[in-house]
Amino acid sequence: MKAARQKSTAEGSDIKLEGQLLIAMPAMSDRRFQRSVIYLCAHSSEGAMGLIINQRANHITAPDLLERLGISARNPEDEITSEVLSLSIQVGGPVETGRGFVLHSSDYFAEDSTLEIEQDVCLTATIDILKAIAQGRGPARALLALGYAGWSPGQLETEIQANGWLHCPADPDIIFDEDLENKYSRALAKIGIDLSHLVSDAGHA
């Protein structure tokens, strides 16, 4: 019943999902988005854009990325080296996979480059925030992602109406948690859905 209510709400033409989490249904056919949780950074009549927050990019580490950009993160005398080393990079989506995005807490804000999405979550896509992180001046909480997920006008709404996605209010504790494996079930739990029940129901017409 909860899933059905989600669908009817999403069908409203004026609903704005910016700042919410999209949760892929078990029957998601696109393998790139299976069991994905996406934080929607923008949603309007012009389309939608978001970042997958539960897929790790295993081919690159934060220090490697910083070094590619000419930012030193391996100085043995640098007290924040371990902090930089611990940052994980995630697959933000299949569009522009060479472009980096940082979702972060609002304690970091660059006047000309940071977009405040909601009170506790901001988006910055410039090299300055990576320099700040490497120098210990970055946000308290951050998620580095390569690429993004994008939808043309009306496409996301159509996919939601076709039961491709559920959605719920975003929770910074889910967004920034390093335990990527449990984000999917935790997001579903926010709307009262048990993953085991959803999977079993998905096989019935």
N, C-alpha and C positions, 0 to 999 in steps of 0.2 A: 504493500500500500504506500509506503514511503516513496518508493521509486516512481509510482504513478503520480504522486503529488508533485514530485520534482519535475516530471515531464510537463504537466499542465501549467506550472508556474513559468517554465522556460518558454512556453509558447506565447507568452505575452509580448506584444511587439515592442513595448517600451522598456523591457527589463534590461538593465545594464549589469554585466557580469564582471566588470573591471574590479580587481582587488579580491576576486573569489578564486576558489580552487575548482578546476575541472577534474573529474575522476572518470577514467575510461571504464566503460562497462565490460564485463568478462567476454562478451561476444565481439569486442573490437577487432575488426578484420585487418586493420593496418598494423603490421608488426612493429612499426616504429613507435606506436603509441600504446601497445598492449600493457596493461597494468600501470599506466602512467598517471601521475598527478601533475597537473599543470597550473601554475600560478598565472592568472590573466593580468597582464600589465596594461592592456588597453582593449576597449570594446566599444564600438560605436557603429553608426550606419555605414561607415567606411570599411568595416571589417574588424578583425581582432588579432591580438598578438600576445603570446604568453611564453613562459619558460617551463620546461619539464623540470621538476625538482627532485625526482627520484631515480635518475639514470646516471650512473657514474661514467665519466670518460676515462677509460682504462689506458688509453694510449698516450696520455700526457699528465704530468704532475704540475702543481703550481710553481715550484722553482724552475722547472723547464720552461714554462710559459713566460715567467718573468725574465729569464735569461734571453729568450728569443726576442723579447721586447727591449733588451738592453738595460734591464733593471737588476741590480745585484741583490741576490738573496742568499748568498752562500759565504758571506764574510764570517770567518770563525769568531770574530770579536763582536759580531752583531747579536745583541741579546734577544732579538725577536726571530732569529733564524728558525727555531723550533716551531714557532707559531706559524710562520710562512710554510714550513714543510708540511704541517698538518692540514693545510687547506686542501680540500678536494675540489676537483673540477668536474662539472657535470655536463651532460649532453642536454643543451637547452631546447633542441629541436632540429629538424632537418633543413631549415632555411638558413643560408649564409653561415655555414658551419665553421668558417674561419674567423667569424666576428665574435668578440667577447662581450659578455654582459655581466654585471654584478648586481644582484639583489642584495639589499643590505638594510640594516637598522637605521633609523633616522638620526642617529647621533653624528653621522657624517653627511654633509651637504655641500656640494659645489654649486655656486650660484648659477653658472651658465650650462651645467651639464647634468645635474641630478634632477630626476623627476620624482616627485612625491606621489605615490600611488594611493596610499592610505596613511593613517597616522603613524604606524610603526614600520612601514615598508617603503623603501625607495629603490629607484633603479638608476644606475650610472653606467654608461657605456664608453667611457674615455679612459685613457691610460693613466690619468692622474690618480684615480682611486687605487689602481694597482700599485703605483709608487707609494701612496700613502699607507697601504697595507704593509708593504715591504719595509717601510720606515717606522712602523708602529704607530702611525697616525690615522689608521683606517677605522672603519666602524667596528663596533663590538661584535656584531654578527654579520656574516656575509656568505653569499653563495655565488661562486664563479661558474658561469655557464658559457659554452660555445654553441652558437647557433640559437635559433628560436623557432617556435611554432606559429604559423600565420594562417589566417582565414580571410578569404575575400568577402565582400558584403553579402550578408545573408547565409553564408556557408556554415558558420558555427551554429546558427539557430536551426538550420535544417538538420544538422547532425544530432543536435540535442533532441529535436522532435522525433528523430528516427531511433531514439534510445541508444545513441552512441556514447553519450556522456551524462553523468550526473554533475551537480555542482553544489558547493556549500561555502559558507563564509571562510575566509582564510584564517589560519592560526599561525602566528610567527613561530611558535614552538615546533610546528610541523614543518614549516618552510625551511627553517635553518637547522633542524636537527641533522646530525651526521649519520644517524641510523636510517639510511635510505630504504632498506628492505621493508621496514614497517610503516612507511609513510602512506602506502596505499590503504592498508587496513585501518590505520588511524583516521584517515580522511573519511572513509566510509562510516566509521563509528561516529563521526561528528553529526551525521544525519541519521543515526540510529540504525544503520545497516550492518549486519554481521556478514563478513565476507563469505563464510562457509555456506550460509543460507542463500546468498546472492548467486554463488556459483552453481548450486544445485538447482535453483529456480531457473537459471539461464537455459537449461537444457529442455525445458518444457514449453510447449507452444501456448 
